[in-house]
Amino acid sequence: MAITKIREITQTVEKAIDYISNSDKTDDKMLINTFACSLSTAALEFKFANEEAKNKSQNIARHIIQSFAPNEVTPEQAHEIGIKLADELLKGEYEYIIATHIDKGHIHNHIILNEVSFVTGKTFSTEHDRKKNPAWKQIRDISDKLCKEYSLSIVQNAERGTGKSYYEWEQSKNKTSWKDLLRENIDECIMQANSFDDFLRLMQEREYEYKRTEKTLSFRAKGQERFTRCRRKTLGWYYEPEQLLARIERSVRRRNAPVQNNNGFVQVKNPNQNNIGLQRWAMLKNMQELSEMINKLTAMNCSSPADLKEKMLSAHENRQAVSKKIQSIDGEIKQRNVLIKNIKTYWRFKPINDKYKTAFNKNKFYSAHESELQMFQTAKAELKKTIPGSSLPRAEALEDEIRKLNVEKESLNQEYATIKNDISSMEKLLNQLDTYMELQKEMPDRIKSGELE
């Protein structure tokens, strides 16, 4: 499990970086990584990127915190998960520093990222923090997905709720959260209730008190100090009084319906002599559905469920292969973007470095241009690691390569989407076939023999 937060940094980037890179907290700095920047000059690189992009917002950086449950993850695992979180969120377009702290009872990651993309020049707010898709939600979703991949627990947010605090999650895990118990009891009573009044009666049988007005409804369990109000802010939209009434009415309709729809097929409840016409209609409807399934199988060049399963396996293998190609291209684009950044920094500050070499008073010159000279040396060191030899490629040529890679990636993305849709269609068809076979087993012999005719 990991709890995630994101904060804005408006003035203290240097202090924030110094704090997260503390040797005592990071196993003598073994649990620190950077992307597209150097730890020693990160604050300067953030500053220059903001100035070059003419960032007018107050934010100059962001600070993400990812905290894991005690004794659930190793420092190395936490660090790896944090890097994957940053890479998936930022797409290789923002400088960042990640540090994993191990000095407290729970291991946690600190990620400080620049507010401005060194690739597009756009701000994090513009690209990742919109009202309809806020950054905190993206971060939480990616973190939860990664925790699942590493077989770690995640904070199970109510499907239609507004999220949980860490304390409430712990209480929920131990089955002691008043809100979770209330939701569970409401859900169970709704499935049994014949009316809203009957629902309230069933809740009382479970030792819940209730207070009801024209627009509000509140419950209090035995031993609970205060009433819990059924509203969006407290339990979620799904538990507002008007939604409870709608859910009860829908549940009653489903229970009383003479015909049940099961994966495209219809099944008559309690078949008897009085509803022979309905049974005959259901049989004809299912025959039509079966005919459509056979047509779909034929269109997929499948003559049996076994053929369909084999085709699904091949489709899954193709999807994985295409996914790997996309990941490989993403890696190449990321490498080129970082290379372009360093090349541009190198050429931007090289004239200043050349003047420094010939300066009469080197100390005075260095004091006046310290940040530019540090940036030059950092870019030069990174380029030496990346490019063998002495000649630097042109940034324009690398940008052209990126454009070609993006064209190839777009084609692969379309191929991936097509394969994914095909798999979804095949899975739906296979489920329908399984449902039909089950219905055939349950169908009365007199219907199978055509007695209804």
Backbone torsions as a table, in degrees:
resi	resn	phi	psi	omega
1	MET	NA	143.6	176.7
2	ALA	-140.5	132.6	173.0
3	ILE	-96.0	134.1	-177.0
4	THR	-121.0	146.1	175.9
5	LYS	-141.3	155.8	172.6
6	ILE	-137.0	135.5	-178.4
7	ARG	-127.2	158.8	177.4
8	GLU	-95.1	143.8	174.3
9	ILE	-117.0	122.9	-176.8
10	THR	-109.3	-21.6	-175.1
11	GLN	-143.0	-29.2	-164.6
12	THR	-109.9	50.4	179.6
13	VAL	-61.3	-45.9	-179.0
14	GLU	-58.4	-46.1	-179.1
15	LYS	-65.2	-39.8	-179.9
16	ALA	-64.2	-42.6	178.7
17	ILE	-65.8	-43.2	177.9
18	ASP	-59.6	-40.3	-178.3
19	TYR	-65.9	-49.5	-174.3
20	ILE	-71.5	-23.1	-177.4
21	SER	-95.4	16.9	178.3
22	ASN	-58.0	128.2	-176.8
23	SER	-60.4	-39.5	-178.0
24	ASP	-65.9	-26.4	-177.2
25	LYS	-91.0	-18.6	-170.2
26	THR	-119.7	28.0	179.6
27	ASP	56.0	55.6	179.7
28	ASP	56.8	41.4	176.8
29	LYS	66.7	17.0	176.0
30	MET	-73.6	-21.3	-176.7
31	LEU	-106.7	44.3	176.5
32	ILE	-127.4	135.0	174.6
33	ASN	-137.3	153.8	175.5
34	THR	-128.9	157.0	173.6
35	PHE	-130.4	126.0	176.2
36	ALA	61.2	22.8	176.3
37	CYS	-159.8	167.1	176.6
38	SER	-108.1	143.9	-178.7
39	LEU	-58.2	-37.3	-175.8
40	SER	-73.7	-25.6	-177.1
41	THR	-121.3	13.2	-175.4
42	ALA	-56.7	-45.5	-178.8
43	ALA	-60.6	-39.8	177.6
44	LEU	-65.8	-42.5	-179.6
45	GLU	-64.4	-39.3	175.4
46	PHE	-59.9	-46.2	-176.2
47	LYS	-61.9	-47.7	-179.0
48	PHE	-64.5	-38.5	178.8
49	ALA	-64.5	-40.6	177.9
50	ASN	-64.8	-41.8	179.9
51	GLU	-67.6	-41.4	-178.9
52	GLU	-65.6	-36.5	179.5
53	ALA	-83.5	-4.3	-178.2
54	LYS	54.6	48.2	179.4
55	ASN	-64.5	118.8	-177.0
56	LYS	-97.5	-5.9	179.8
57	SER	-77.5	162.2	178.4
58	GLN	-71.8	-24.3	-176.5
59	ASN	-75.9	133.7	174.3
60	ILE	-116.3	-10.2	177.7
61	ALA	-164.3	170.3	175.8
62	ARG	-128.0	152.8	-178.1
63	HIS	-128.1	112.4	178.0
64	ILE	-101.2	135.2	176.0
65	ILE	-120.5	129.8	179.1
66	GLN	-125.5	109.1	-175.3
67	SER	-108.4	132.8	-178.6
68	PHE	-101.8	156.4	177.4
69	ALA	-65.6	149.2	-179.9
70	PRO	-58.6	138.3	173.0
71	ASN	61.8	25.3	-178.8
72	GLU	-109.2	-18.3	-174.1
73	VAL	-145.1	148.1	176.3
74	THR	-83.7	160.0	177.5
75	PRO	-56.5	-40.5	-178.8
76	GLU	-66.0	-40.7	177.9
77	GLN	-64.4	-44.6	-179.7
78	ALA	-60.2	-42.5	-179.8
79	HIS	-63.9	-43.3	179.5
80	GLU	-63.0	-43.4	178.7
81	ILE	-63.4	-41.0	179.2
82	GLY	-62.1	-40.9	178.0
83	ILE	-64.1	-43.6	179.1
84	LYS	-64.0	-37.6	176.7
85	LEU	-61.3	-49.0	-179.2
86	ALA	-63.5	-42.4	-178.1
87	ASP	-65.9	-41.7	-179.3
88	GLU	-70.0	-38.6	-179.7
89	LEU	-70.1	-44.4	-169.1
90	LEU	-95.5	-11.2	174.9
91	LYS	57.3	26.8	178.1
92	GLY	71.4	23.8	-175.1
93	GLU	-116.3	1.2	-179.9
94	TYR	-132.0	138.5	171.3
95	GLU	-67.6	141.5	175.1
96	TYR	-151.7	159.2	174.0
97	ILE	-124.3	134.0	175.9
98	ILE	-122.4	134.1	177.2
99	ALA	-133.5	132.3	178.3
100	THR	-101.9	122.1	-178.1
101	HIS	-97.3	134.0	-177.7
102	ILE	-124.0	17.7	-173.7
103	ASP	-90.2	-2.3	-179.3
104	LYS	-119.8	-179.7	-177.4
105	GLY	-66.3	-22.1	178.3
106	HIS	-124.0	135.9	178.3
107	ILE	-74.4	139.4	-179.2
108	HIS	-148.0	150.5	178.7
109	ASN	-102.1	142.2	169.6
110	HIS	-115.9	126.5	177.5
111	ILE	-123.2	117.9	175.6
112	ILE	-109.1	122.7	-176.5
113	LEU	-124.7	152.3	179.4
114	ASN	-69.0	148.3	177.3
115	GLU	-71.8	-23.5	-174.6
116	VAL	-111.7	136.1	175.7
117	SER	-74.7	129.0	178.5
118	PHE	-77.5	-7.0	178.2
119	VAL	-93.8	-49.9	-174.9
120	THR	-100.8	-21.0	-175.4
121	GLY	79.6	0.2	179.4
122	LYS	-85.5	158.7	-178.7
123	THR	-84.1	159.0	175.9
124	PHE	-59.8	-38.4	179.0
125	SER	-59.2	-42.6	-178.2
126	THR	-66.5	-42.4	-171.7
127	GLU	-94.7	-23.4	-171.9
128	HIS	-133.2	-3.2	-174.3
129	ASP	-132.0	66.4	-179.5
130	ARG	-99.6	159.7	-174.3
131	LYS	-59.3	-42.3	-176.6
132	LYS	-81.5	-14.7	179.1
133	ASN	-144.8	71.2	-174.0
134	PRO	-65.2	153.6	-177.8
135	ALA	-60.9	-39.7	-177.1
136	TRP	-60.0	-35.0	-179.9
137	LYS	-72.6	-42.2	177.4
138	GLN	-59.3	-44.6	-178.8
139	ILE	-63.3	-45.3	-179.7
140	ARG	-62.9	-42.9	-179.2
141	ASP	-63.3	-44.3	179.6
142	ILE	-65.5	-42.9	179.9
143	SER	-61.8	-44.5	178.9
144	ASP	-61.6	-41.6	179.9
145	LYS	-62.9	-43.3	179.7
146	LEU	-66.1	-39.1	178.3
147	CYS	-61.5	-38.6	177.4
148	LYS	-63.9	-42.0	180.0
149	GLU	-62.0	-32.0	180.0
150	TYR	-95.4	11.6	178.2
151	SER	59.4	36.1	174.9
152	LEU	-100.4	154.8	177.3
153	SER	-71.8	157.0	176.7
154	ILE	-129.2	162.5	177.0
155	VAL	-76.8	112.4	-177.6
156	GLN	-82.0	100.1	179.2
157	ASN	-79.3	145.1	177.4
158	ALA	-57.2	139.2	-172.7
159	GLU	-56.2	-36.2	-177.5
160	ARG	-120.6	15.4	-176.8
161	GLY	-93.0	-163.4	-175.7
162	THR	-114.5	11.0	178.9
163	GLY	102.0	173.9	-176.2
164	LYS	-133.0	151.1	171.9
165	SER	-76.4	164.8	178.9
166	TYR	-61.1	-41.7	-179.9
167	TYR	-60.9	-45.4	-177.9
168	GLU	-65.8	-35.3	177.8
169	TRP	-62.9	-43.1	179.3
170	GLU	-62.0	-42.3	178.7
171	GLN	-64.3	-39.1	178.4
172	SER	-63.0	-42.1	-179.5
173	LYS	-60.8	-34.5	179.6
174	ASN	-91.6	8.2	178.6
175	LYS	60.5	36.4	179.4
176	THR	-122.0	4.2	179.6
177	SER	-74.9	125.1	179.0
178	TRP	-59.7	-40.7	-177.4
179	LYS	-65.7	-43.6	-179.7
180	ASP	-66.8	-42.0	177.7
181	LEU	-62.9	-38.4	179.1
182	LEU	-65.4	-45.0	178.2
183	ARG	-58.5	-45.6	-178.7
184	GLU	-60.9	-45.1	-179.1
185	ASN	-67.4	-39.1	176.8
186	ILE	-61.5	-46.7	-179.2
187	ASP	-59.3	-44.0	-178.2
188	GLU	-68.5	-40.5	-179.2
189	CYS	-68.4	-35.5	178.5
190	ILE	-61.4	-38.2	-179.0
191	MET	-67.4	-18.6	-177.8
192	GLN	-106.3	-21.6	-171.1
193	ALA	-72.5	145.6	176.5
194	ASN	-100.2	-11.2	179.1
195	SER	-163.3	173.8	179.3
196	PHE	-66.0	-40.7	178.2
197	ASP	-64.1	-37.8	178.4
198	ASP	-66.1	-36.4	176.3
199	PHE	-60.9	-45.2	178.7
200	LEU	-63.2	-37.9	178.0
201	ARG	-63.0	-43.0	179.8
202	LEU	-64.7	-36.6	176.9
203	MET	-66.2	-38.2	177.5
204	GLN	-64.0	-37.9	178.0
205	GLU	-62.4	-24.7	177.3
206	ARG	-92.4	17.8	175.1
207	GLU	66.3	40.4	173.0
208	TYR	-106.9	129.2	168.3
209	GLU	-83.3	153.6	175.1
210	TYR	-139.3	149.9	172.7
211	LYS	-122.0	132.1	-174.4
212	ARG	-135.4	131.1	171.7
213	THR	-121.1	-172.3	-178.3
214	GLU	-61.8	-33.1	-175.1
215	LYS	-120.3	-9.2	-174.9
216	THR	-125.1	158.7	177.2
217	LEU	-147.8	131.5	179.7
218	SER	-135.0	149.7	178.9
219	PHE	-127.6	152.0	173.3
220	ARG	-139.5	123.3	-179.8
221	ALA	-79.5	162.8	177.3
222	LYS	-63.1	125.9	-178.8
223	GLY	91.5	-7.6	179.5
224	GLN	-85.8	138.6	-175.0
225	GLU	-74.1	-47.2	-175.4
226	ARG	-118.6	159.5	175.1
227	PHE	-73.2	147.0	174.2
228	THR	-106.4	123.0	-175.3
229	ARG	-86.5	137.8	178.2
230	CYS	-82.6	89.9	178.6
231	ARG	-146.6	166.2	-174.4
232	ARG	-59.2	-43.1	-176.1
233	LYS	-65.0	-31.1	-174.3
234	THR	-93.8	-52.6	-176.1
235	LEU	-112.2	-17.8	-176.4
236	GLY	111.8	157.1	-177.5
237	TRP	-53.6	-36.9	-175.1
238	TYR	-63.5	-14.8	-174.6
239	TYR	-114.4	13.4	172.7
240	GLU	-70.2	150.5	-175.1
241	PRO	-52.3	-44.4	-179.1
242	GLU	-65.1	-32.3	177.6
243	GLN	-74.0	-35.3	176.3
244	LEU	-61.2	-44.0	179.0
245	LEU	-62.2	-44.6	179.7
246	ALA	-63.0	-39.1	179.8
247	ARG	-66.6	-39.7	178.5
248	ILE	-63.7	-47.7	-179.9
249	GLU	-61.1	-40.4	178.4
250	ARG	-66.1	-41.1	179.1
251	SER	-62.7	-41.8	179.3
252	VAL	-64.0	-43.6	179.3
253	ARG	-60.4	-42.7	-178.6
254	ARG	-66.1	-41.2	-178.9
255	ARG	-67.5	-32.9	-176.5
256	ASN	-91.6	-8.0	-178.1
257	ALA	-65.8	133.9	-178.7
258	PRO	-72.0	-19.6	-177.0
259	VAL	-125.6	135.8	178.7
260	GLN	-111.7	130.6	177.9
261	ASN	-89.9	126.6	-177.9
262	ASN	-131.1	96.7	175.1
263	ASN	59.6	38.8	178.8
264	GLY	96.1	-18.0	178.3
265	PHE	-101.4	154.3	-179.9
266	VAL	-112.8	144.4	-177.8
267	GLN	-134.7	128.2	-179.7
268	VAL	-81.1	127.9	177.4
269	LYS	-81.2	136.3	178.4
270	ASN	53.4	61.1	179.1
271	PRO	-62.3	134.1	178.0
272	ASN	-153.1	-178.1	-176.4
273	GLN	-65.9	-22.8	-177.2
274	ASN	-79.5	-14.2	179.8
275	ASN	-125.1	37.6	-179.8
276	ILE	-61.1	-38.9	179.2
277	GLY	-61.3	-40.7	179.3
278	LEU	-66.6	-38.6	178.5
279	GLN	-64.9	-39.5	179.3
280	ARG	-65.8	-41.3	176.8
281	TRP	-60.9	-42.6	-179.5
282	ALA	-63.2	-40.4	-179.6
283	MET	-64.2	-43.3	179.1
284	LEU	-65.8	-40.2	179.0
285	LYS	-62.6	-41.8	-179.8
286	ASN	-69.0	-33.0	176.3
287	MET	-65.6	-38.7	176.9
288	GLN	-64.3	-42.6	179.4
289	GLU	-63.5	-40.1	178.5
290	LEU	-63.7	-40.6	178.9
291	SER	-61.4	-40.9	178.0
292	GLU	-65.1	-38.0	178.8
293	MET	-63.7	-41.5	179.9
294	ILE	-64.0	-40.1	177.9
295	ASN	-62.4	-40.8	179.2
296	LYS	-65.7	-41.1	177.4
297	LEU	-61.1	-42.7	179.8
298	THR	-63.2	-41.9	179.5
299	ALA	-63.2	-27.1	178.5
300	MET	-91.4	8.2	-178.9
301	ASN	59.9	38.1	178.0
302	CYS	-117.4	135.1	179.2
303	SER	-107.3	-3.0	-178.0
304	SER	-159.8	164.1	174.8
305	PRO	-58.0	-32.4	178.9
306	ALA	-63.7	-40.6	176.9
307	ASP	-62.3	-40.7	-179.1
308	LEU	-63.7	-42.4	179.3
309	LYS	-63.5	-40.4	178.7
310	GLU	-63.9	-40.4	179.1
311	LYS	-65.8	-36.8	178.0
312	MET	-64.6	-41.3	178.6
313	LEU	-61.4	-43.1	178.5
314	SER	-63.4	-40.2	180.0
315	ALA	-64.2	-41.1	177.9
316	HIS	-63.2	-40.3	178.1
317	GLU	-64.1	-41.1	178.5
318	ASN	-63.9	-40.6	-179.7
319	ARG	-62.6	-42.1	178.9
320	GLN	-63.9	-40.3	-179.6
321	ALA	-65.1	-43.0	179.2
322	VAL	-66.1	-39.2	179.1
323	SER	-60.7	-41.6	178.7
324	LYS	-64.2	-38.4	177.9
325	LYS	-63.8	-42.0	179.2
326	ILE	-63.0	-44.2	178.7
327	GLN	-61.7	-38.9	179.2
328	SER	-64.6	-42.8	179.2
329	ILE	-65.6	-41.2	177.1
330	ASP	-56.9	-42.0	179.1
331	GLY	-63.3	-41.2	179.5
332	GLU	-66.5	-40.4	178.6
333	ILE	-64.1	-42.7	-179.8
334	LYS	-60.9	-45.7	179.9
335	GLN	-60.8	-42.6	-179.1
336	ARG	-67.9	-38.1	178.8
337	ASN	-62.7	-42.5	178.1
338	VAL	-66.1	-39.7	179.5
339	LEU	-63.0	-43.5	178.5
340	ILE	-61.0	-43.5	179.0
341	LYS	-57.6	-47.1	-178.1
342	ASN	-68.4	-36.9	178.5
343	ILE	-64.9	-44.8	179.6
344	LYS	-64.3	-39.9	177.6
345	THR	-64.1	-41.8	179.8
346	TYR	-58.5	-52.2	-176.8
347	TRP	-71.2	-28.6	179.6
348	ARG	-65.3	-40.9	-174.1
349	PHE	-105.2	0.4	179.3
350	LYS	-61.9	-41.9	178.2
351	PRO	-57.7	-36.5	178.5
352	ILE	-68.4	-40.0	178.0
353	ASN	-65.5	-37.5	178.0
354	ASP	-63.7	-41.0	178.0
355	LYS	-65.8	-35.3	179.3
356	TYR	-63.3	-38.4	-179.6
357	LYS	-61.7	-34.7	-176.0
358	THR	-103.2	4.7	-178.1
359	ALA	-64.7	140.9	178.9
360	PHE	-68.5	-45.2	178.4
361	ASN	-112.1	91.2	-175.3
362	LYS	-62.9	-39.9	-178.9
363	ASN	-61.7	-43.5	179.8
364	LYS	-65.5	-43.6	-179.7
365	PHE	-63.5	-42.4	-179.2
366	TYR	-63.5	-41.6	-179.9
367	SER	-62.0	-36.3	-178.6
368	ALA	-76.3	-23.8	-174.6
369	HIS	-130.7	32.2	-174.8
370	GLU	-57.1	-48.4	-176.0
371	SER	-64.2	-41.6	-179.9
372	GLU	-65.1	-41.4	-179.7
373	LEU	-67.1	-37.4	176.9
374	GLN	-64.9	-42.0	179.1
375	MET	-62.8	-40.9	179.1
376	PHE	-61.8	-48.4	-178.1
377	GLN	-63.6	-38.0	178.2
378	THR	-63.8	-47.9	180.0
379	ALA	-62.2	-41.5	-179.6
380	LYS	-62.5	-43.2	-179.9
381	ALA	-64.2	-41.2	179.6
382	GLU	-66.8	-39.6	179.4
383	LEU	-65.9	-36.1	177.5
384	LYS	-63.4	-35.3	178.1
385	LYS	-69.1	-34.2	-171.2
386	THR	-89.7	-40.2	-171.3
387	ILE	-113.1	116.7	175.1
388	PRO	-74.0	147.3	-179.4
389	GLY	90.4	-172.9	-173.1
390	SER	-108.2	-17.8	-176.0
391	SER	-89.9	134.8	179.0
392	LEU	-94.7	139.1	174.6
393	PRO	-69.4	156.7	177.4
394	ARG	-76.3	138.4	179.4
395	ALA	-60.4	-36.1	-179.1
396	GLU	-63.4	-38.4	179.2
397	ALA	-66.0	-39.5	177.8
398	LEU	-67.0	-37.8	177.5
399	GLU	-64.0	-37.0	177.2
400	ASP	-65.7	-39.7	176.6
401	GLU	-62.2	-40.0	179.3
402	ILE	-63.4	-41.4	178.4
403	ARG	-59.9	-42.7	179.1
404	LYS	-65.5	-40.3	177.9
405	LEU	-64.3	-37.5	178.6
406	ASN	-66.6	-35.9	175.8
407	VAL	-62.9	-45.9	178.3
408	GLU	-62.9	-40.3	179.3
409	LYS	-64.1	-41.3	179.5
410	GLU	-61.6	-40.7	177.3
411	SER	-62.7	-43.0	178.7
412	LEU	-66.4	-36.7	177.7
413	ASN	-62.4	-40.8	177.9
414	GLN	-65.6	-41.1	177.6
415	GLU	-62.8	-42.2	179.1
416	TYR	-61.6	-44.0	-179.8
417	ALA	-63.0	-39.7	178.9
418	THR	-64.2	-45.9	178.9
419	ILE	-61.7	-42.3	-180.0
420	LYS	-61.8	-42.0	178.2
421	ASN	-65.8	-39.0	178.3
422	ASP	-62.7	-43.0	178.9
423	ILE	-62.1	-42.8	179.4
424	SER	-61.2	-42.1	179.1
425	SER	-65.5	-41.1	-179.7
426	MET	-67.8	-38.9	178.1
427	GLU	-64.4	-41.5	178.1
428	LYS	-62.6	-42.8	179.8
429	LEU	-65.6	-40.9	179.2
430	LEU	-65.1	-40.0	176.4
431	ASN	-62.2	-39.3	178.0
432	GLN	-65.2	-39.5	177.8
433	LEU	-63.1	-43.0	178.1
434	ASP	-62.4	-41.5	179.1
435	THR	-63.1	-43.1	-179.4
436	TYR	-61.6	-42.5	-179.5
437	MET	-64.5	-37.6	177.2
438	GLU	-66.2	-41.2	179.0
439	LEU	-64.9	-35.7	177.9
440	GLN	-62.4	-37.4	179.2
441	LYS	-67.2	-36.8	-175.6
442	GLU	-85.1	-15.2	-174.7
443	MET	-68.1	133.3	178.7
444	PRO	-58.8	146.2	-177.2
445	ASP	-59.5	-33.6	-176.5
446	ARG	-68.3	-26.0	177.2
447	ILE	-78.5	-41.8	179.4
448	LYS	-60.3	-35.4	-177.1
449	SER	-79.6	-6.1	178.2
450	GLY	86.7	18.2	-178.4
451	GLU	-60.8	-25.5	-179.8
452	LEU	-69.0	-18.6	178.1
453	GLU	-70.5	NA	NA
